[in-house]
Amino acid sequence: MNLSAEKRVRQNKKRRLRNRMVKSEVHTAIKGFEKAVEMKDQALAKEKLVESISLLDRAVSKGVYHRNTVSRKKSRLSKSYNALSKVA
């Protein structure tokens, strides 16, 4: 393997680990939001929604997710929160 290929392998490994870490953080935040919605805790849901959206936006800026993917996820989270607001 030539030097540029070896460097590419190293870069890919580093990026893959970073992407996995960021995605894991996002998934955890979204799970927390969904749990708050399930418990019908509007205050906690609002807090978790803001946290989730912030993490999603950060993931887009790092290139982990495509902007349309994040837009769709944020839309679904907001829709879920708004449904909770109407019920309460």
KOLNUFI-723471 format. One record per atom (N, C-alpha, C): atom name; residue number from 1; x, y, z. Coordinates in steps of 0.1 Angstrom, whole numbers. Example, Ala and Ser with C-alpha at 12.3 -4.5 7.8 and 13.67 -1.06 7.14 Angstrom:
BEGIN
 atome num     x     y     z
     N   1   132   -57    78
    CA   1   123   -45    78
     C   1   132   -33    78
     N   2   128   -22    71
    CA   2   137   -11    71
     C   2   129     0    79
END
This chain:
BEGIN
 atome num     x     y     z
     N   1     9   -12     0
    CA   1     0     0     0
     C   1     9    12     0
     N   2     6    22    -8
    CA   2    14    34    -9
     C   2    10    44     3
     N   3    19    54     5
    CA   3    17    63    16
     C   3     4    70    16
     N   4    -1    75     5
    CA   4   -14    82     5
     C   4   -25    73     8
     N   5   -25    60     4
    CA   5   -35    51     8
     C   5   -35    48    23
     N   6   -23    47    29
    CA   6   -22    45    43
     C   6   -28    56    51
     N   7   -24    68    46
    CA   7   -30    81    53
     C   7   -45    81    52
     N   8   -50    77    40
    CA   8   -65    77    38
     C   8   -71    67    48
     N   9   -65    56    50
    CA   9   -70    46    60
     C   9   -71    52    74
     N  10   -60    59    77
    CA  10   -59    65    91
     C  10   -70    76    92
     N  11   -72    84    82
    CA  11   -82    95    83
     C  11   -96    89    84
     N  12   -98    78    76
    CA  12  -112    72    76
     C  12  -115    67    89
     N  13  -105    60    96
    CA  13  -107    54   109
     C  13  -111    65   119
     N  14  -103    76   119
    CA  14  -105    87   128
     C  14  -119    93   126
     N  15  -123    95   113
    CA  15  -136   101   110
     C  15  -147    92   114
     N  16  -145    79   111
    CA  16  -156    69   115
     C  16  -159    69   130
     N  17  -148    69   138
    CA  17  -150    70   152
     C  17  -157    82   157
     N  18  -153    94   151
    CA  18  -159   106   155
     C  18  -174   106   151
     N  19  -177   102   139
    CA  19  -191   101   134
     C  19  -199    92   143
     N  20  -193    81   147
    CA  20  -201    71   156
     C  20  -204    78   169
     N  21  -194    85   174
    CA  21  -196    92   187
     C  21  -207   102   187
     N  22  -206   110   176
    CA  22  -216   121   174
     C  22  -230   115   173
     N  23  -231   105   164
    CA  23  -244    98   162
     C  23  -250    92   174
     N  24  -241    86   182
    CA  24  -245    80   195
     C  24  -251    90   204
     N  25  -245   102   205
    CA  25  -249   113   213
     C  25  -263   118   209
     N  26  -265   119   196
    CA  26  -277   123   190
     C  26  -288   113   193
     N  27  -286   100   191
    CA  27  -295    90   194
     C  27  -300    90   209
     N  28  -290    92   217
    CA  28  -293    92   232
     C  28  -302   104   235
     N  29  -299   115   230
    CA  29  -307   127   232
     C  29  -322   125   227
     N  30  -323   120   215
    CA  30  -336   117   209
     C  30  -344   107   218
     N  31  -337    97   222
    CA  31  -344    87   231
     C  31  -349    94   244
     N  32  -341   103   249
    CA  32  -346   110   261
     C  32  -358   118   259
     N  33  -358   125   247
    CA  33  -370   133   243
     C  33  -382   124   241
     N  34  -380   113   234
    CA  34  -392   103   232
     C  34  -397    98   245
     N  35  -388    95   255
    CA  35  -392    90   268
     C  35  -401   101   275
     N  36  -396   114   274
    CA  36  -403   125   281
     C  36  -417   126   274
     N  37  -418   125   261
    CA  37  -431   126   254
     C  37  -440   114   259
     N  38  -434   102   260
    CA  38  -442    91   264
     C  38  -447    92   278
     N  39  -440    99   287
    CA  39  -444   102   301
     C  39  -453   114   301
     N  40  -455   121   290
    CA  40  -463   133   289
     C  40  -458   144   298
     N  41  -445   145   300
    CA  41  -439   155   308
     C  41  -434   166   298
     N  42  -443   177   297
    CA  42  -441   187   287
     C  42  -428   195   290
     N  43  -425   198   302
    CA  43  -413   206   305
     C  43  -400   199   302
     N  44  -400   186   305
    CA  44  -388   178   302
     C  44  -387   176   287
     N  45  -398   174   281
    CA  45  -398   172   266
     C  45  -393   184   259
     N  46  -396   196   264
    CA  46  -392   209   258
     C  46  -376   210   259
     N  47  -372   207   271
    CA  47  -357   207   274
     C  47  -350   197   265
     N  48  -355   185   264
    CA  48  -348   175   256
     C  48  -349   178   241
     N  49  -360   184   237
    CA  49  -362   188   223
     C  49  -351   199   219
     N  50  -349   208   227
    CA  50  -339   219   225
     C  50  -325   212   224
     N  51  -322   203   233
    CA  51  -309   196   233
     C  51  -307   188   221
     N  52  -318   181   217
    CA  52  -317   172   205
     C  52  -315   180   192
     N  53  -322   191   191
    CA  53  -320   200   179
     C  53  -306   206   179
     N  54  -301   210   190
    CA  54  -288   215   191
     C  54  -277   205   186
     N  55  -279   193   191
    CA  55  -269   182   187
     C  55  -270   179   172
     N  56  -283   179   167
    CA  56  -285   176   153
     C  56  -278   187   144
     N  57  -280   199   148
    CA  57  -274   210   141
     C  57  -259   210   141
     N  58  -253   206   153
    CA  58  -239   205   154
     C  58  -234   193   145
     N  59  -241   182   144
    CA  59  -238   171   136
     C  59  -237   174   121
     N  60  -247   183   117
    CA  60  -247   188   103
     C  60  -234   196   100
     N  61  -231   205   109
    CA  61  -219   213   107
     C  61  -206   205   106
     N  62  -206   194   113
    CA  62  -194   185   113
     C  62  -194   176   101
     N  63  -206   175    94
    CA  63  -207   167    82
     C  63  -210   152    85
     N  64  -216   150    97
    CA  64  -219   137   101
     C  64  -233   133    94
     N  65  -242   142    94
    CA  65  -255   140    87
     C  65  -257   150    76
     N  66  -265   146    66
    CA  66  -269   155    56
     C  66  -279   165    61
     N  67  -279   177    56
    CA  67  -288   187    62
     C  67  -303   184    60
     N  68  -307   177    49
    CA  68  -321   173    47
     C  68  -325   162    57
     N  69  -316   153    60
    CA  69  -318   143    70
     C  69  -321   149    84
     N  70  -313   159    87
    CA  70  -315   165   100
     C  70  -328   174   100
     N  71  -331   180    89
    CA  71  -343   188    88
     C  71  -355   179    90
     N  72  -355   167    84
    CA  72  -366   157    86
     C  72  -367   153   100
     N  73  -356   150   106
    CA  73  -356   145   120
     C  73  -361   156   130
     N  74  -357   169   127
    CA  74  -362   180   136
     C  74  -376   182   134
     N  75  -381   181   122
    CA  75  -395   182   119
     C  75  -404   172   126
     N  76  -399   159   126
    CA  76  -406   149   133
     C  76  -406   151   148
     N  77  -395   155   153
    CA  77  -394   158   168
     C  77  -404   169   172
     N  78  -404   180   164
    CA  78  -413   191   166
     C  78  -427   187   165
     N  79  -430   179   155
    CA  79  -444   174   154
     C  79  -449   166   166
     N  80  -440   158   171
    CA  80  -443   150   183
     C  80  -445   159   195
     N  81  -436   169   196
    CA  81  -438   178   208
     C  81  -451   186   207
     N  82  -454   191   195
    CA  82  -466   199   193
     C  82  -479   190   196
     N  83  -478   178   192
    CA  83  -490   169   196
     C  83  -491   167   211
     N  84  -480   167   218
    CA  84  -480   166   232
     C  84  -486   179   238
     N  85  -482   190   232
    CA  85  -487   203   237
     C  85  -502   204   236
     N  86  -508   199   225
    CA  86  -522   200   223
     C  86  -530   191   232
     N  87  -524   180   236
    CA  87  -530   170   245
     C  87  -531   176   259
     N  88  -520   183   263
    CA  88  -518   188   277
     C  88  -527   200   280
END
